[in-house]
Amino acid sequence: MPKDTSIKSVLIIGSGPIVIGQACEFDYAGSQSARSIREEGIEVILINSNPATIMTDPSMADHIYLKPLTTKSIIEILKEHPQIDAVLPTMGGQTALNLCLEAQDKGIWEDFGVRLIGVDVNAINITEDRDQFKALLKKIDVPTAPAEICTSYLRGKEIAQEFGFPLVIRPSFTLGGTGASIVYKPEDFDRLLTAGLEASPIHEVLIDKALMGWKEYELELLRDKNDNVVIICSIENMDPMGIHTGDSITVAPAMTLSDTTFQKLRDYAILMMRSIGNFAGGCNVQFAVSPDDKEDIVAIEINPRVSRSSALASKATGYPIAKIASKLALGYTLDELQNQITKSTSALFEPTLDYVIVKIPRWNFDKFEGSDRTLGLQMKSVGEVMGIGRSFQEALHKATQSLEIKRNGLGADGKGYTNYEQIIEKLTYASWDRVFVIYDAIAMGIPLSRIHEITKIDMWFLKQYEELHTLEKEIAKYTITTLPKEFLLEAKQKGFADRQIAHMMGCLESEVHALRMNMNINRVFKLVDTCAAEFKAKTPYYYSTFEAEIEKADGTRFVDNESVVTDRKKIIVLGSGPNRIGQGIEFDYSCVHGVLASKECGYETIMINCNPETVSTDFDTADKLYFEPVFWEHIYDIIQHEKPEGVIVQLGGQTALKLAEKLSKYGVKIIGTSFDALDLAEDRGRFSDLLTELEIPFPKFGIAETADEASELADQLDFPLLIRPSYVLGGQGMKIVINKQELEEHVVNLLKTIPGNKLLLDHYLDGAIEAEADAICDGENVYIIGIMEHIEPCGVHSGDSNATLPPFNLGEFVMQQIKDHTQKIAIALKTVGLINIQFAIKDDTVYIIEANPRASRTVPFIAKAYGEPYVNYATKVMLGHSKVTDFDFNPQLKGYAIKQPVFSFSKFPNVNKALGPEMKSTGESILFIDDLKDDQFYELYSRRKMYLSK
């Protein structure tokens, strides 16, 4: 066996808090890697500062350190564990690679006798240092764009003069395109060059001739120590060069490549990978291809680590790249490892796809007022979704339905743009919503040639769009009673939702659904099997599609459904969809624990989610995974097929919670807290009546539906006022106003962006302290898992506050009120499962701000701080398997734990960085301190009022 038997203990470095450009794909990679290495009987020690991740869960590794990602922490761990033989830095993104290099430079690995596995320092340096990389490509005869390295302002000016504009500036050793820019005009060059030099830790940038409009491709590869290489997946960017791949709509497999060019890309990628040193593991190679018949190729970059694209490629093919890469790092070769999905073929067998996947990024520009919303070389998206379909059109529709931006797919929802100038501008300056705008442009009659000329998007994609629009026009000629079966089947095969088809014919969604059932046009489920069904897959990982009926010789008709329903009792867990500000990785953590706890209770577990970066969508987390939009129609069809005991909605954030009403209406059992209780907590009027009944104080408030009503209310409530729309997450649209003019302005804006919503006006308790409690309740008993005090004053969103567990200066009288209020509210809401309650404390009185009977972003933090599996316990309570009194709670925490928010403002230089009631942080880290004399606590406390914005 070629495994390196000298390795007995491995240190894995995580990626730290989530920032734009480095999200939970590294949690997925790190979790898979830890499991893969432990399978070999090797001890795993893990460092990561992010408390919301699965990888920092006690079950994932032998020793977990929630410490800052610094060389100081690394030295502490190596002293504590002298048995560590090797370090694996390729699972934690750029953060881990950079930390690994720093430790190498300081001689730390050498001092402790630790070696790097999975990558060597030369490979990192060659691929990250733009100059070395360029020299290597020249040596191995791989074409590159004309480019020059620059380490000074003066040299940069000379290069610009030589190349002419447009130019691209790319800093060395950065992630997510940080500091990168396209320079169109000489007057912008000085500013952008300076920004690029400052962004690079080694003060170096590469200036290259911009390949604007060229097509962009990525290949995901694995290589072992014997130089065997497999290409897992080819990915085509629908958006041409000039937009960061993390912000591009991408398609797998590549759609518009000629076979000869594809073979050339393969050869170049393998050549590049084999020439970057002693390296066994995963790798991502990016190319540009000229959009003419010559199809000239230029290599852009190679990343010798798993990446966001490899998470996507893993989910697209069902091939667990991080898991296999970890085994290769231990010395295995590809021909000795099994394909994890078929369990009968070798890992050297390249995946084959008989379906198409489309990834669409998810942005959060609404959180960054005044931000530049055009897309370019700097990544700005906060998450992504993936759709799987039998055709590009079906996958594209499923991805757009997964985004959760109040769209039902492409077109046919009355929300498209109809202004010619606006459409042209959004196409010219790549906008976040241009995936929809292309459809609007075609609907308006703008010729494809013009759209292609502006966007440089390949004609093949534009023709796919055009076919969709042609079908929409055709269906619009019919009514629900006259629509022929073949048109309805074609619309479903192309991904149109029932509610879009209803919009085309001016009828109800339920009527289209009934017609479908009547015509026997039902969703069928297909396996993601890595091998186009050549071998039997053992892993239940499904996507849905529609098929025409097949007629057997005896005249019976059927459609082929690969998802076999068992007779076991089943539980469906609804995932949280794409990451966004206010709903991130912490809900994935909760979903995974919900699945594992349901398994422990003897249920067959079914996961529905569409986010390729997550552990919940790993093929072996649940008993069955449906990689589908968390969108009503898809969920209902899966429920009809599987007939579960019930659905868990309180672990998937607001995404899953919003579906509770419909599930309840359709008679689907909601596991845990009932829909009525969830609605009672959301409905401010009903909730306030309940608080009044319980004699619990809350800030004076009123509800308005117009600007006039809001103005009248303001006279009764007194300024300052906190205004917010109902049913939102992450403080969306919340603002503190101090006079009538500000009030009117904000109310008018809100009613324009969220029409028909009720607005809540609260008297804002100026200068109050904010605290929150999370608890588990079984309807009768309540256990408070943690009470946290925010360092910032009331008015900064809880997700943006530094929060301390346990509280640091709340007296016994206040603490008792918090405990009593939590107990009363949890029981009055008939909570079964988790609840989060937020408080404002003024003059020793505890007021209720809000209660959310669901998992919150603080639950993973509290679980990690106290070392207790709270989501596991809460799920068992929801399932009625256990009472709160059955658990032996034993929280362990010396001193204090502080949840520290992390912001990605560097991506939006012109944005107001002041904090307020609307959440802006993208992630968080955990900090443990022994006592309040700690310097870090002192610094946080002294800065607490700096950011409050009204």
N, C-alpha and C positions, 0 to 999 in steps of 0.2 A: 504493500500500500504506500503510495508516494506522499501521503500526508506528512508534513514536517512534524515528527514526533517530539522534537525539542520544545515545541510551543505548548505550554501548560496553562498559561494565563495571558489574556489579551485585554488591553485598554482600548475602549472605543470612545472617540471624541464626538460629541453631538454638535448641533449647529446653533445653540443658544436661542434667544427670543426670536419670534417671527417678525421679519421686516419685509418690506416690498423687495422681491428678488430672492428671498430665501424663506420659503414657507414650510408647510408641514410635510412636503415630500421627503424631507430629511428625517422626520420622525418615522415615516414609513420605512425608509431605507435602514435607519438605525435599529428599529424594532426587528425587522426581518433579519438583519445581520446578527444581532445578539442571539436570536433564536437559532440561527444557522450554526453559529460557533459553539453554542452550548450543546447542540445535538452531538457534537464531536467529543463531548466529555471535557471540554476546555472551560476554564473559569473565565467569566466575563466581568470586567470592572468598567463602569461607564460614567462619564462626566458630561453633564449638560445643565445649564442654568434655567431651563424652561420648565415650569411646573405643570404646564397644561398638556404635556406629551404623554403618549403611551410608553415611549422608550424609557422614561424615568419612573415607570411603575415598578414596585418591588419585585413583581413576578418576572420581569424581563432580564435581570442580570443578577449576578451573585452579590455585587456591591455597587450601589448607586450613589454618586456624589452630585448633589444639587449645589454646585459651586460656580462662581464666575469663571468664564473660559479664559484663564490667564496662566502664564507659566508658573506663577506662585502656587496656584491650585494644583497644577500638574506635579510640582515638586512635593507638595504635601501628600498627594495620593501615592506617588512612587516611594516615599519614605514609609508610609503606612503599609504598602504592599510590595515589599522587596521581591516578591515572587513574580511580578509582571515581566514577561519575556518579550512581548511585542506590542506595538501600538498600531491601530487601524484608523487612519485619518480620512479615508475616502468616503465615509458615510455622513459626514457632517458639513457638506457644502464648503464654500470658500472659507468660512470661519474656521473650520477644523484644519483645513490645509494651511492657512496662514499661521495658526497657532503652532502647528506641527513644525513649520519652517523656523518660527521664532525659537522654539525649544531646541531645534537642531543647531541654529546659529549660536545659542548660548551653551551648547555642549551638554544639554540636560540628558538626552537619550544616551549619549556616550557615558556620562557619569554614572548612570544607573544600569548600564548594560542592557538597554532596551533597543530593539531594532524595529524599523518600519516594515510593515507588510502591506501588500496590496498596491503599493506605489513606491518609487524611490524618489529621493530629493531631486535628482537630475531630471526626472520626468516632470515633476512639478515646475521646476525652474525653466525648463525648455518650453513648456506650454504656456507659462504665465509671462515670461519675459519676452516681450514682443520681438526684440532684436534677435535673441537666440532662436526663436521659433522661425523667424523669416530665413535665417541662415540655414537652418535644418531643412526647410522646404526646398530651398535652392539646391542644397546638396543632393537631396533624393529626387530632384526633378519633378516636384509637384508645383503647378502654377500658382502664383499669388498676385494680388493686386499691387500696382506700383505703390510703395509705402516707404516711409523713412522714420527712424526713431529720433525722438527729440527729448532732450533733458533741460533745454533752456528756452526762454522766451525768444531770444534772438534767432536761434537755429530754426525755431518754428516758423518765424516770418520768412526765412529763406526758402524753406520747403514749400510753403504756400505759394510763393512767387513762382517756384519751379513747376508745381503741379497744376495750378489754376483751380478754380472752384467749380462744383461743390467738392468739399473735402469732408473726411470723417476723422474725428479725434477720439482715440480710444486709450484711456489710462491703463497702465500695467497693474496687475494684482488687485483688481476690483471685481465686484459681483453685481449681476443684474444691470450691467451697463452703467454703473455709477460713474458720473463725470463725463460720459461719452456724449458726443453731439455731432450733428451734421451742420456744416457751415456753408451756407449758400452765398453769403455776401461778405466781402472783405471787411466791412465795418463791424461785423459781429465776431471776427476772428480773434482779436486780442482778448476779449472778455472770455470766450469759450476755451481758448488755449490755456489761459491762467486757471480757469476752473478745473480743467483736465489735469494739469500738472499738480494742482493742490489735492485732487482726489486720489492720486496714485501714492501709495505709501513709499515708493522709491523715487517719486518725482520724475516719472518717465511716461511719455505718451507715444503712441504710434499715430502718425498722420498718414492716411491713405486716400487714394483717389476714390471718390464715392462711386459705388457700382449701383447707382439708383435705378430701380426698375428691373434689375436682374432678379431671376427666380432664386429662392433660397430653399436648401434641403438640409436635413440632418440624418445621420446614420447612427444608430445605437449599436455598439459592438461589445463583445467580451473576448478577452485573450487570456490564455493560460501560460504557465512557465515554459511549456514546450513549443510555444508560438502557434498553437492552434487558435484560430479566430473564427467566431461566428458573428454574423450580422443579424441582430435580433429584429430590427425594424427600420424601415425607411420612412421618413416623415417629410411631407412637403408643406412649406408655408404658403398658405393661399395669398397672404400679403407679400409683396416683393421686398427685396432688400431695402433697408432704411427704417424698418420697424423691428424692434427687439423681438427675438423669437418668443419671449415670455408674454409679449403683447400681441402676438400674431395669432390668427386663426390657422390651426395646423390640421393636416389630414394625413392619415396613415391607412394603407400604404401610399407611397407617392403616386399621384394620378397622371401627371402630364409629362413624364420622362420617357424618352425613347429608350429601348432596351440597351442599345450600345452605350449611351451616356450613363445609364444606371450601372452597367458593368464597369465603366471607367471610374465612377464614383466609388464603387466597391473596392476596386484595385487600389485607388489612391488612399482610401480610408485605412485599408489593411497595411499598406506600405507605411503610412504615417504612424499607425499604432505600433508597428514592429520596430520603428526607428527611434522611439522616445525612451529607450532605456529598459532596464529590468523591471517589467511591469506586468502584474497579473491581476485582472479585474475588469471593471466596466469602464466604458469610454464613450464620449459623445463627440462626433466630428461634424462640423458645419461647412457647407459649400455654397458658393453662388454659381449659377449657371446662366449664361447669356440667353435672352429671350428670343433669339433668332434661330435660324436653321442650323447654324454652326454649333450651337450649344457648347460654347467655350466654358471651361470649368476653372474656378478659382477657389482655393482652399481658404477658409476664413479663420477657423480655430479648432482646437482639440482640447477637451477637458478630461484629464485622467482621473475621473471620479464619477460616482453616480450623481445624477442631476435631476432637475425638475422633468427634463425630457425622458430620463430613464424611468421615472415613476410612471409617466404617461405610456411609455413603450411597454412597461411591465403589464399595465392594466389593458393595453390595447391587444397584446399578444397572449396574455396569460403566462408569460415566461418571467419568473421572479428574479430579475436581474441582480438585485442587492443580495439575495440569498445565495445565488450561484457565485457572484463576485467574491463573497466572503469565504466560500469554500476554496475558490481559486487562490485567494490570499494565503490560505493555510497550506497550499502546496498541491492540492488536487489538480488533475487535468480534466478538461471538458469531457473527454471520452469515458471517464470513470464515473461521471455523475449522471443521475437520472433526471429526465424531464419531470418536473414536479406535478404536472397536470395529467400527462398520460400514464406516468409511472411505468411505462414499458419502453419508451424510446430514450436515447441518450441526450444529454444536455448539449451535445455537439450538433444535434439535429436543428436546423434553422426553422423558426416558426413560419407558418404559411397562413395567410388570412383569407377567409372566404366571406369577409364582411368589411365594412369601412368604418373608421372612427374619425370623429371631428372633435377637436378641442377648441373651445372658445374661452378667452380670458374673462374674468369678472372684475370690473373696476369699481371704485368708490369715490368718484370725483365729488359727489355731493357732500362729502365730509371735508373737502378742502376748497372752501369758497375762494374764488379768484385764481384757482390753479389753471395752468395751461393744460387743456384737455386733449390737445393733439398728441398723436402717438409718434414716437421716434426711437432713437437708440437707447434711451434710458427707460428701463422697465417701470411701468406705473400700475400694473394690475395687482390686485391683492389675492386673487384666487383664480380657479378655472373649473370648467365643467367639461365632461366628455360624453358624447353621444355615440352609440353603436347602432349601426343599421345595415341592411343588406345593400344599400346604395348610398352614394354621397348625399343625395337629397334627403333621404330618411335620417341619416346620421346628423346632418346639418339642422334639420328641424328639431330632432330630439335634443341636440345641444342648446338650441335657442330656447326651447321650452324649459330647460334645466336652470337657466340663468337667474330666475326669480327677480325679474325687473318689470313685472306686470305685462309681459308680452306672451302671446300664445303660440309664437312661432313666427315664421316670415309672412308678413302681410296678413290680410283677412282678419284684422282685429280692430280696424278703425283708428289705429294709433300711428299710422305711417306719416311721413313728411309729405306735404303737397306743395311746398313752395320751391320753385325751380332754383332760385339763387341759393337758398339754404342747402338744397340737395347737392348742387355743384360744389359749394364751399366744403361741405362735409366729406365729399369724395376727394377734393383737391388736397385738403389738409386732413390726413387720415384721422378720422374721429373714432371714438370708442364704439359708437353704434353703427359703424358703416356696414356691418354684416346685414343690418336691416335696411340701411339707406340704399344699398345696391338694388334691393327689391323695389323700393319706392321709386328709384330712378327708372327702372324698367316699366313699372306701372304707369309712370308719367309719359312714357313713350320716348325717353332719351335712348338713342341707338346704342347697341352694345359696343360698336366701334369707338364711340365717344367715351363711354364708361371705361373701356380698356385703355384708351389714350390717356385719360386722367389718372387712373389708379394703377395701371400696368398689371392688373390682375389678369391671369391667363384666360383667354377666350373660352376654354373648356369649362371653367367654373361659371363664367357669366352665362353660358348657354344652358347650364344646369338650372340656374336661377330663372332664365327665360322660360324654360319648360314648365317650371312651377307656376309662373304667372299665367301662362297659356291655359293650364289646367284650371286655375282659379276662375278665369273668365268663362271657361266652358261650363263649369259647375253652376256658376251664377245664373245661367240661362234656365235652370231647372228649379222645381220646388221639391219639398220633402216627399211629395206623393209621386212625382214624375222622374226622380233621379234614377238613371239606370245603374244596375249593380256594378258594371265594369268601371264606371266613373268613380263610384264610391270606393271600390277596391283599389283603384289606381291612386286616389287621393291618400288613402291610408298607407299604401306601400311607399308613397313619397313623403310620408311623415306628417301630413296635415292632421291637426288635432280635431276631435269632434266639434269643439267650440269654434274652430276656424271654419269648418264646413258649414256649421250652423250660421255663422256670420255671412258666408257667401250667399246662402239661400234665404236669409232673414227668418230663421226659425230658432227653436231652442236646442241647446246642447243635448238635453235628455232625449229629444225626438230623434236626433242623428244617432245617438247611442242605441235607441230602441230599433231604428231601421237596420243598423249594423247587425244587431242580434237576430233580427228577423231574417236578414239575408245570409246569416251564418258567416259574417265577416268578422272573425275573432282573432285577437292577438295570439300568435304562437310564440313559444320561447325556444331559443336556440342556444347551444353551448358555445362558450368561448373555449376553444380546445387546442390552440397553438398549431394544429396540423391539418386544418381544413377537413376534418372528419376522416382522415386516412387511418388513424388509430383511435381506439376507444379512449375517451377522456374519463378520468376518475374523479375529476373535481367539479362540483356543481356550481358553475359560474355562468349566468344566463343573461341574454338580452332579448328584447321582443321584436317581432316583425310581423308582417302580414303575408300570407301565401294564398295563391289560387288553389282551389280544391283539386285533388288528384282523384281520378276515377279508376277503381280497380276493375278487373275482368268481370267480376260478378255484378258490376253496376253500382256498388257502394262508393260513396264519396268521402274523402277525409283530408285533413291537413296534418302535416307532420309536426307534432309538438314534442320537443326533446326533454321538457321538464316533467318528470314523472312525480306525481303527488303520492306521498306515503300516507299510511294511516296513523302516524304518530300525532300527538297534540302539538300544535305549532304556535309560535309567537312571531309576529312581524315587528321589527324595530325600524322606525323611519329615521333615516339619516338627516344630516343638516345641510346637504347641498354644498354649493361653493363657499369657500372661505370669503368673509368680508369683514369689515370693521364692525365689531359688535357681536359677531358670531363666527368664531374661529375654531381652532383646533380643540379647544376645551370641550366642545360638544361632541367631537369625534371620540375623544377620550371616554366621555359618558356613554356613547352608543356602544363602543367596544365592550365596556364593562357590563352594559345591559345585556348584550349578546351572551357573554361568558356566564353571567349569573343565571340567565334563562336556561342555558345548557345544564348548569349545575342542578337546576330544579327539574330536569328531565324533559324539557321541551325541545322540539326541533326548532332551530332558530333560523329566521329568514331576514336578511338585511336588504333594504332598498336604499340606494344612494347613487350619486352621479359624479362624485368628486374623485378624480384619479389620484390625488395626492395623499389619500388617507389610509389608515390602517383598517378602518371599517370596510373598505372595498378590497382588502386583501383576499385572495381566493380561499384562504383557509381560516378566516376569522369566524364566520357564521357557517351553519350547516348548508345553507343555500344563499348565494348572493345574486340579487337581480340588479345589474348595473343599468339603472333606468332613471329618468327624471323623477324628482320628488314633486310630481305634478299629478293632479287629481286622477285624470283618465288612466294613466299608467298604473297608479297605485291600486285603483279600484279593480282593474282587470286582473292584477296579480292576486288581490284578495279573493276575487271570484274563483280564480283558478286553485288557490291553495287552501281556502276556507280555514283560516287560523282561528284559534281561541279568541284572539284579540290583537290589538295593535298598541305598541308603546309609542306615545308621542312626546312624552315630557323630557326625553334625553336629546332630542335633535334641535334644540333651540326654537326660535320663533317659526322657522320653516315648517317643522313637523306640527307645532302647536296650531298654526293657522289652518291645518287640515282637519282639526278635531271636530269642528262644527259639521262639516260635510260627512265625516265618518259616522258621527252620531246620528245625523239625519238619515243616512242609508242603513242604519241598524248594525253598524260594525262596532263591536265592543272596544271601548278605550280602556286599556289596562292602567290601573292606578286611578288618579284623580279624574272625576267625571268631567265631561264637557261643560256641564252647568257650573261647576265650581271654577273651572278655568275661565269661563266667561264672566263669572261674578267678580273675579279678581281683576279682569281687564276693563269691565264696565264701571267707570268711575262713580256713576250715580249709585248703582247697586252696592258697590264696595263701601262707599261712604256711609250709606244707610246701615250697613253691617257694623262699621266701626262705631257709629253713634250708639247703636244697640249694645255694643260691647263696652261702651264708655271708654273708648281709646281715642286720644286726641290726634287730629290730623290738621294740616294747614288749611285755612279757609280756601274754598275753591268754587269755581262755577264752570258751566259748559256753554260754549258759544258755537253757532254755526255760521255767523256772518260777522263782518267787521263792526256793524252797529251794535250787535249784541255784546261783542267783546268790550266795546267802549263803555256801554252801560255797566257791565260787570266790574270794570276797573274802578268805578266810583265806589262800589261796595267793598272791594277787596283790598284796596290800597296798594300803591307801588312800593317796592319793586315786585313785578309779577313774573312767574315762570310760565311760559306758554309751550304747550306740546300737543301734537296730534295724538289720538288714541290708537291703540294697536300698532305700536312701532317698537323697534329694537335698537339698542345702541344710541338712544337719545336722539333719533333722527328728527330733525326739524325743531328741536327744543331751543329755546332762547330765553334769556332773562331781559326784560325791558323795564325802563325806569320812567317813561313818560308816554303820553297818548300818541305822539307822533311815531315813536318806535313801535308801539303796540300795533297801530294801524298798518304800518309798513310790513311788519312781520306776518300779521294775520292775512293780509291780501296775498302775500307771497305763498304762504302755506296753502291757502284755499285754491290757489292756481296750480300748485304742484300736486296736492293730494285732494282733488275735488271730492265733495260729498263727505269729507271726514269731519268728525266732531273735534273741536279744539277744547283743550282743558286749560283753564287759567287758575294757577295756584298763587296764593300769597307766598312770596319767597322769603324764607326765614333767614334774613341777612346775618352773617356771622355765626350761624349755627354749626355745630360739629356733626359730621355725618358718620353713621355706622351701619353695618348690615349683619344679618344673621342668616345662616343656612341651617336647615333642620330636616330631619326625617320624621314623618308622621304616618301612623297606620290607621288614622281615623279616630283613634282613642288616645294613644300614647304619643308623646312628642319627645324627640331627643335632639337637642341643639348640637350640631356637629362643630360649629365655630361661630364666634362673634368677632367681627373685625372693625377696627376704628380707622377712618380715613385720616391721613395726615393733612391733606388739603381740606379747606372748609367746604361746607355744603354749597352746591352750585357747580362744582367740577364733577363731571360724570363719574360714576363709581369705577368704570373701566379705565379711566384716565388717572385715577387717584393712586397714590402710594397707600396701601392698606396694611395695617398692622394686626397680627394675630398673636396673642390675644390683645385686647385694647390696652393702651398705655396710660391713659389718664381719665378713665370714666369711673366715678365713685360707685360704691356699693348700691346706693339708692337708684342711680341711673341704670346700672347693670340689672338690677332686679326688675325694673320696668321693662327693659328689653326682653328679658326672659319671660315675663308674664304676658307681654303683648304677643310674642312669638307663639307661645303655647295657645293662647286664646284664638288667635287668627288661624293658625294651622288647623285647629279642631273645628272652628266655625266654618271654614271653607271645605270641610270634609276631605282634607288632603290625604291622599294615599301615595306616599313616595316623597319626593323632595319639594322643599319650598325655600324661597329666598325672600327676605323682607328687608327693606331699606328704611332707615330711621334718620330723623334730624333731631338733634338735641339742643335745646335752647333754655337757659335759666332752669336747668335740672328737670325739664319736662321732655319726655320722649314722644315725638310726633311720628306718625307713619307717613312715609313718602309713597311707597308702593309695595305690593306683595306679588311675587311670581311663583305660582305652584308648579315649578319645573326645575330642571337642572340649571345651574347658573355658571357663569364663567369662573366663579370663585370655588366651586366644589372640588375640582382637581387640585387647586392650590392648597385647600384645607386638608384634603386627603394626603397630599405629599408632606405637608408640614407636620401632621400628627401621625403619619405612617399607618393610616387606617383605610380599608377598602370601602368607603362610604357609598359609592355608586352600586357596588355589589349588594350591600345591605338594602339600599333603597329599592333596587329592582326586585329583590326577594319579597319585600313588603308590598310592592305594587302587584306582584303576582299572587298575593294572598298566601304565599308559601311560609312567611314568617311574620311575627309581630315584632315591634321595636324592642319589646322586653326580652326577646329571645337572644339578642346579641350581647356579647361581653365587650362593651366599649372600653378601650384602654389607650387613649391618646398619649403620645410621647412627644414632648417638645420642650427642650431646655431653652430658656430665654424667649426670643421673639422671632417670628417669620414675617418678612415684609414682601408684599407683592408690588413689584416695581414695573410700571408701564414703560413700554418702549415705543418710540414714534418713528415714522419714516418721512419726516418733514424734508429731509435732504432731497427727496425726489420732486418737491414742490417749493422751489426757492421763494416764490412771491406770496406764499400763503400766510395768513395771520396765524401765528403759532400759539396764540393765547388759548387757554383751555376754558371750557364752559360746560353747559349741560349736554352738548352733543359730543359723543365719543369720537376720538381721533387716533387712539393708539392702535398699533397693528399687532402687538404682542406683549409679552411680559416675562420678567425673570423673577426668581425667588432669592431673597437675601436672608440668611440666618444671622442674628446678632445675639450675643450673650446677655447684654443689658442695654439700658437707654443711654449709657455714657458712651456708647460706641460712636466713633467719629462720623460714620456714614449716616447713622440715624440723626445725629445732631445737624448734619448738613441738610438732609431732607427736611427736617422740621423747620430750620431757619429760612428755607426757601418756599415754605408752603403757600404763601399768599401771592407769590410772584406772578402766577399765571392766570389768576381768576379773571375771566372776561365777562362783561355784562352785555 
